[in-house]
Amino acid sequence: MEKEKRVNVIRVAGNSSVKAVAGSITKSFDDKKEVEVYAIGASAVNQATKACAMARGFLATKGYDLVVAPGFSTTVIDGEEKTTIRLVLKLL
């Protein structure tokens, strides 16, 4: 039987709370899930980046180091293709 891959996808908007997103990232790792953060637009990418930095601080107190691998993805919203920033998060 194949292991089920547990990935928590977090979508960040420009008005997302940095602290709430960082908490969600930290909680996902506490639940032994992999994390991917998606953001569309400059302000959303800014909030996502700050949340990753804050989550790294939270996880450092538990003895972990957070690594972020950025990339691009595409998604269709209202029939229009949009480029999405995809941040894949891993613990060391």
CYANA upper distance limits for C-alpha pairs under 8 A (distance plus 0.5 A):
  6 ARG  CA     33 LYS  CA      5.72
  6 ARG  CA     34 GLU  CA      6.65
  7 VAL  CA     33 LYS  CA      5.99
  7 VAL  CA     34 GLU  CA      5.05
  7 VAL  CA     35 VAL  CA      6.07
  7 VAL  CA     36 GLU  CA      7.61
  8 ASN  CA     28 SER  CA      7.17
  8 ASN  CA     33 LYS  CA      6.79
  8 ASN  CA     34 GLU  CA      6.51
  8 ASN  CA     35 VAL  CA      5.39
  8 ASN  CA     36 GLU  CA      6.83
  9 VAL  CA     35 VAL  CA      6.50
  9 VAL  CA     36 GLU  CA      5.42
  9 VAL  CA     37 VAL  CA      6.37
  9 VAL  CA     38 TYR  CA      7.85
 10 ILE  CA     21 VAL  CA      8.37
 10 ILE  CA     25 ILE  CA      8.47
 10 ILE  CA     35 VAL  CA      7.92
 10 ILE  CA     36 GLU  CA      6.71
 10 ILE  CA     37 VAL  CA      5.24
 10 ILE  CA     38 TYR  CA      6.70
 11 ARG  CA     37 VAL  CA      6.35
 11 ARG  CA     38 TYR  CA      5.33
 11 ARG  CA     39 ALA  CA      6.57
 12 VAL  CA     16 SER  CA      6.54
 12 VAL  CA     21 VAL  CA      8.11
 12 VAL  CA     37 VAL  CA      7.58
 12 VAL  CA     38 TYR  CA      6.62
 12 VAL  CA     39 ALA  CA      5.66
 12 VAL  CA     40 ILE  CA      8.32
 12 VAL  CA     44 ALA  CA      6.29
 12 VAL  CA     45 VAL  CA      8.18
 12 VAL  CA     47 GLN  CA      7.75
 12 VAL  CA     48 ALA  CA      6.69
 13 ALA  CA     39 ALA  CA      6.96
 13 ALA  CA     40 ILE  CA      7.77
 13 ALA  CA     43 SER  CA      7.98
 13 ALA  CA     44 ALA  CA      5.15
 13 ALA  CA     47 GLN  CA      8.06
 14 GLY  CA     41 GLY  CA      7.96
 14 GLY  CA     42 ALA  CA      8.18
 14 GLY  CA     43 SER  CA      5.06
 14 GLY  CA     44 ALA  CA      4.34
 14 GLY  CA     45 VAL  CA      8.02
 14 GLY  CA     46 ASN  CA      8.20
 14 GLY  CA     47 GLN  CA      6.91
 15 ASN  CA     43 SER  CA      8.30
 15 ASN  CA     44 ALA  CA      7.80
 15 ASN  CA     47 GLN  CA      8.34
 16 SER  CA     20 ALA  CA      8.17
 16 SER  CA     21 VAL  CA      7.77
 16 SER  CA     44 ALA  CA      8.09
 16 SER  CA     47 GLN  CA      7.31
 17 SER  CA     21 VAL  CA      6.77
 17 SER  CA     47 GLN  CA      8.06
 18 VAL  CA     22 ALA  CA      6.58
 18 VAL  CA     47 GLN  CA      6.35
 18 VAL  CA     48 ALA  CA      7.70
 18 VAL  CA     50 LYS  CA      6.94
 18 VAL  CA     51 ALA  CA      5.36
 18 VAL  CA     54 MET  CA      8.37
 19 LYS  CA     23 GLY  CA      6.57
 19 LYS  CA     51 ALA  CA      7.03
 19 LYS  CA     54 MET  CA      7.87
 20 ALA  CA     24 SER  CA      6.68
 21 VAL  CA     25 ILE  CA      6.73
 21 VAL  CA     48 ALA  CA      8.04
 21 VAL  CA     51 ALA  CA      6.28
 22 ALA  CA     26 THR  CA      6.73
 22 ALA  CA     51 ALA  CA      5.12
 22 ALA  CA     52 CYS  CA      6.73
 22 ALA  CA     54 MET  CA      6.39
 22 ALA  CA     55 ALA  CA      5.13
 23 GLY  CA     27 LYS  CA      6.55
 23 GLY  CA     55 ALA  CA      7.26
 24 SER  CA     28 SER  CA      6.62
 25 ILE  CA     29 PHE  CA      7.07
 25 ILE  CA     35 VAL  CA      7.37
 25 ILE  CA     52 CYS  CA      8.27
 25 ILE  CA     55 ALA  CA      6.99
 26 THR  CA     30 ASP  CA      6.81
 26 THR  CA     55 ALA  CA      6.46
 26 THR  CA     58 PHE  CA      7.57
 26 THR  CA     59 LEU  CA      7.18
 27 LYS  CA     31 ASP  CA      6.75
 28 SER  CA     32 LYS  CA      6.96
 28 SER  CA     33 LYS  CA      5.88
 28 SER  CA     34 GLU  CA      7.63
 28 SER  CA     35 VAL  CA      7.33
 29 PHE  CA     33 LYS  CA      5.89
 29 PHE  CA     34 GLU  CA      7.24
 29 PHE  CA     35 VAL  CA      8.01
 34 GLU  CA     89 LEU  CA      7.57
 34 GLU  CA     90 LYS  CA      7.49
 35 VAL  CA     88 VAL  CA      6.75
 35 VAL  CA     89 LEU  CA      5.90
 35 VAL  CA     90 LYS  CA      7.83
 36 GLU  CA     86 ARG  CA      7.24
 36 GLU  CA     87 LEU  CA      6.07
 36 GLU  CA     88 VAL  CA      5.10
 36 GLU  CA     89 LEU  CA      6.55
 37 VAL  CA     48 ALA  CA      7.73
 37 VAL  CA     86 ARG  CA      6.26
 37 VAL  CA     87 LEU  CA      5.47
 37 VAL  CA     88 VAL  CA      7.04
 37 VAL  CA     89 LEU  CA      8.32
 38 TYR  CA     48 ALA  CA      8.45
 38 TYR  CA     84 THR  CA      6.96
 38 TYR  CA     85 ILE  CA      6.19
 38 TYR  CA     86 ARG  CA      5.26
 38 TYR  CA     87 LEU  CA      6.92
 39 ALA  CA     44 ALA  CA      5.79
 39 ALA  CA     45 VAL  CA      5.83
 39 ALA  CA     48 ALA  CA      7.42
 39 ALA  CA     84 THR  CA      6.27
 39 ALA  CA     85 ILE  CA      5.78
 39 ALA  CA     86 ARG  CA      7.29
 40 ILE  CA     44 ALA  CA      6.43
 40 ILE  CA     45 VAL  CA      7.16
 40 ILE  CA     82 LYS  CA      8.20
 40 ILE  CA     83 THR  CA      7.39
 40 ILE  CA     84 THR  CA      5.49
 40 ILE  CA     85 ILE  CA      6.82
 41 GLY  CA     45 VAL  CA      6.70
 41 GLY  CA     84 THR  CA      8.35
 42 ALA  CA     46 ASN  CA      6.65
 43 SER  CA     47 GLN  CA      6.75
 44 ALA  CA     48 ALA  CA      6.61
 45 VAL  CA     49 THR  CA      6.55
 45 VAL  CA     85 ILE  CA      7.60
 46 ASN  CA     50 LYS  CA      6.77
 47 GLN  CA     51 ALA  CA      6.60
 48 ALA  CA     52 CYS  CA      6.72
 49 THR  CA     53 ALA  CA      6.87
 50 LYS  CA     54 MET  CA      6.71
 51 ALA  CA     55 ALA  CA      6.49
 52 CYS  CA     56 ARG  CA      6.57
 52 CYS  CA     68 VAL  CA      8.32
 53 ALA  CA     57 GLY  CA      7.11
 54 MET  CA     58 PHE  CA      6.97
 55 ALA  CA     59 LEU  CA      6.57
 55 ALA  CA     66 LEU  CA      8.38
 56 ARG  CA     60 ALA  CA      6.47
 56 ARG  CA     65 ASP  CA      7.02
 56 ARG  CA     66 LEU  CA      5.79
 57 GLY  CA     61 THR  CA      7.26
 58 PHE  CA     62 LYS  CA      7.82
 59 LEU  CA     63 GLY  CA      7.11
 59 LEU  CA     64 TYR  CA      5.88
 59 LEU  CA     65 ASP  CA      7.18
 59 LEU  CA     66 LEU  CA      7.71
 60 ALA  CA     64 TYR  CA      5.47
 60 ALA  CA     65 ASP  CA      6.33
 60 ALA  CA     66 LEU  CA      8.44
 64 TYR  CA     91 LEU  CA      6.78
 64 TYR  CA     92 LEU  CA      6.42
 65 ASP  CA     91 LEU  CA      6.15
 65 ASP  CA     92 LEU  CA      5.60
 66 LEU  CA     89 LEU  CA      7.29
 66 LEU  CA     90 LYS  CA      6.39
 66 LEU  CA     91 LEU  CA      5.30
 66 LEU  CA     92 LEU  CA      6.88
 67 VAL  CA     89 LEU  CA      6.24
 67 VAL  CA     90 LYS  CA      5.73
 67 VAL  CA     91 LEU  CA      6.61
 67 VAL  CA     92 LEU  CA      7.69
 68 VAL  CA     87 LEU  CA      6.67
 68 VAL  CA     88 VAL  CA      6.25
 68 VAL  CA     89 LEU  CA      5.26
 68 VAL  CA     90 LYS  CA      7.11
 69 ALA  CA     87 LEU  CA      6.12
 69 ALA  CA     88 VAL  CA      5.58
 69 ALA  CA     89 LEU  CA      6.94
 70 PRO  CA     85 ILE  CA      7.59
 70 PRO  CA     86 ARG  CA      6.29
 70 PRO  CA     87 LEU  CA      4.99
 70 PRO  CA     88 VAL  CA      6.84
 71 GLY  CA     85 ILE  CA      6.46
 71 GLY  CA     86 ARG  CA      5.60
 71 GLY  CA     87 LEU  CA      6.79
 71 GLY  CA     88 VAL  CA      8.46
 72 PHE  CA     83 THR  CA      7.27
 72 PHE  CA     84 THR  CA      6.22
 72 PHE  CA     85 ILE  CA      5.36
 72 PHE  CA     86 ARG  CA      6.00
 73 SER  CA     83 THR  CA      6.36
 73 SER  CA     84 THR  CA      5.46
 73 SER  CA     85 ILE  CA      6.75
 73 SER  CA     86 ARG  CA      6.76
 74 THR  CA     81 GLU  CA      7.09
 74 THR  CA     82 LYS  CA      6.05
 74 THR  CA     83 THR  CA      5.07
 74 THR  CA     84 THR  CA      5.95
 75 THR  CA     81 GLU  CA      6.14
 75 THR  CA     82 LYS  CA      5.87
 75 THR  CA     83 THR  CA      7.05
 75 THR  CA     84 THR  CA      7.35
 76 VAL  CA     80 GLU  CA      5.78
 76 VAL  CA     81 GLU  CA      4.85
 76 VAL  CA     82 LYS  CA      6.49
 77 ILE  CA     81 GLU  CA      6.86
 77 ILE  CA     82 LYS  CA      7.48
